[in-house]
């Protein structure tokens, strides 16, 4: 009964807040469109001007949503927090006294740096152990890696780590032999095998870190709130090394308190699931959140790529609540180190988010808030081609007014009297300033929030914090046109259903000049050409084009310089772009840094070679392998064994080598015969390297 009353209460409050948001958005957009009609020469009297007006209305509403979310967050924080949030329902003492339930901590991985990834998971394990709560948690590494060198290294590293932690029977590794349906298929496979053993599941990404305190509090809140199906934390970005990563890290850490608080206040129990750093109630997730393949045309058919928003919508459809809780701190992730890597990730996300359009219009029973979350995710990428189309339309309008005589009876205009074109530059200036305010005022609201809550010391002091905000604004202005062009290309490729290769994330490499030139060349040419055309048309239009043209022309040096770790560290030494976590001691972050800095002593041989030659390693992989049918062995494996022994593993394709490394008999046979190889052979040289590393 209490849960039903609480649910009714928050839904009532959420309804009021959402109506207020819609009224503010509609009023502001209508006012802006009225000003735009006054700015356009024919006041919307031509089809081209109507197209400009329609595009402007969509885009202005889109950026206004972010503005008002930040304003909501500022007001909520100013008044002491949202008293209707999930955590405010219970006292700290009540939460702390709540017992824990059996929980699985799962980390899906796909071609990730093995030592780096498992060291982070080790830090989470140690933090839970330090709190005396480890007996309530089991850990699972869920691998989809296809490269034999990577998954063999994963298996060896897991075995060493389980032994080091004394976690046999609590720390597991499972690799799927068939990689279906991306990450959601990986999680589904885990749940089919072991889901019924657990009440909850904490999902981590390969770059996730989360403290034991936060994990236990998540479980306790789920125990206190049985109607909650998913509880999402707000992860902060950490460990930024390059200038690009440090700017992303600063922006996330400094602005997210406002945006996440505002978003949580609007969504309440209809929040989104972001796919990681969250806890899920296993039984309803298994029952209601299975993802069937889409049945639409082209991109709208096949497996769902971006699964998280869909799972949240299905959980809400089943009557369970999904909450974003910004008060759950000490939850972390990492960002791509370069612009190139961010755009590669966005290429995958664009296709996944666009798929949601099919669910938006066809999926029955989805709550309105979750449909809006679908629309928000779609607009995150569709906004870019819309901006590009808006720029194209305004360019055509400028060219038309400059090159063609004035048309007093334009198309769409009916009547006996001519339509006189008018120019109102003061209205245009007011409209431009209002748009800039929507984009940049939330950043200064965050600065005010930091002053009011005395948070500036964690960011290097008020002066350095202000300089960091101005630097972040300058870089965001430089990057916006680059992202616009890239996202437009991604949306077009997605709509044409161009296939994508799902790959692991780069976490270390800088962008070279040649790589930047290849990826940004077309943007440079478009920016220079558009600017030259604007100059030939009209000097005022030329100056209007510069905020877009200049970043495109400077795309190559921008991409290269932002990728430099040396520049990022230079900023850090001067306490610019600083975040509080770089000054405070958080044990899970300290441990992960220490564990990742440990030297790997098994580098003399590549993982495939070690799996064949090392007795301990071979024994492990033989145990984890399986027995293929005799017919399969005779047809393929026996031939692969002979080639591997005579020419080495590079003589085999990745698929043949994977099949070989998964067969018990083949692994044992390779181990026995490789040790009998002559000193001059491939395996003889490997044995020499192994012996040398053992001696040293």
HELIX and SHEET records of a PDB file:
HELIX    1   1 UNK A    2  UNK A   39  1                                  38    
HELIX    2   2 UNK A   47  UNK A   78  1                                  32    
HELIX    3   3 UNK A   87  UNK A   89  5                                   3    
HELIX    4   4 UNK A   92  UNK A   97  1                                   6    
HELIX    5   5 UNK A  114  UNK A  130  1                                  17    
HELIX    6   6 UNK A  134  UNK A  136  5                                   3    
HELIX    7   7 UNK A  148  UNK A  165  1                                  18    
HELIX    8   8 UNK A  182  UNK A  194  1                                  13    
HELIX    9   9 UNK A  195  UNK A  197  5                                   3    
HELIX   10  10 UNK A  212  UNK A  224  1                                  13    
HELIX   11  11 UNK A  243  UNK A  267  1                                  25    
HELIX   12  12 UNK A  282  UNK A  288  1                                   7    
HELIX   13  13 UNK A  298  UNK A  300  5                                   3    
HELIX   14  14 UNK A  308  UNK A  317  1                                  10    
HELIX   15  15 UNK A  339  UNK A  362  1                                  24    
HELIX   16  16 UNK A  368  UNK A  403  1                                  36    
HELIX   17  17 UNK A  425  UNK A  452  1                                  28    
HELIX   18  18 UNK A  456  UNK A  459  5                                   4    
HELIX   19  19 UNK A  462  UNK A  495  1                                  34    
HELIX   20  20 UNK A  513  UNK A  537  1                                  25    
HELIX   21  21 UNK A  539  UNK A  553  1                                  15    
HELIX   22  22 UNK A  555  UNK A  562  1                                   8    
HELIX   23  23 UNK A  565  UNK A  573  1                                   9    
HELIX   24  24 UNK A  580  UNK A  582  5                                   3    
HELIX   25  25 UNK A  587  UNK A  596  1                                  10    
HELIX   26  26 UNK A  607  UNK A  613  1                                   7    
HELIX   27  27 UNK A  615  UNK A  624  1                                  10    
HELIX   28  28 UNK A  630  UNK A  632  1                                   3    
HELIX   29  29 UNK A  633  UNK A  637  3                                   5    
HELIX   30  30 UNK A  638  UNK A  647  1                                  10    
HELIX   31  31 UNK A  649  UNK A  651  5                                   3    
HELIX   32  32 UNK A  654  UNK A  661  1                                   8    
HELIX   33  33 UNK A  664  UNK A  674  1                                  11    
HELIX   34  34 UNK A  682  UNK A  695  1                                  14    
SHEET    1   A 7 UNK A 171  UNK A 175  0                                        
SHEET    2   A 7 UNK A 137  UNK A 143  1                                        
SHEET    3   A 7 UNK A 103  UNK A 109  1                                        
SHEET    4   A 7 UNK A 200  UNK A 204  1                                        
SHEET    5   A 7 UNK A 278  UNK A 281 -1                                        
SHEET    6   A 7 UNK A 228  UNK A 232 -1                                        
SHEET    7   A 7 UNK A 321  UNK A 324  1                                        
SHEET    1   B 3 UNK A 209  UNK A 210  0                                        
SHEET    2   B 3 UNK A 331  UNK A 333 -1                                        
SHEET    3   B 3 UNK A 236  UNK A 237  1                                        
SHEET    1   C 2 UNK A 294  UNK A 295  0                                        
SHEET    2   C 2 UNK A 301  UNK A 302 -1                                        
END                                                                             
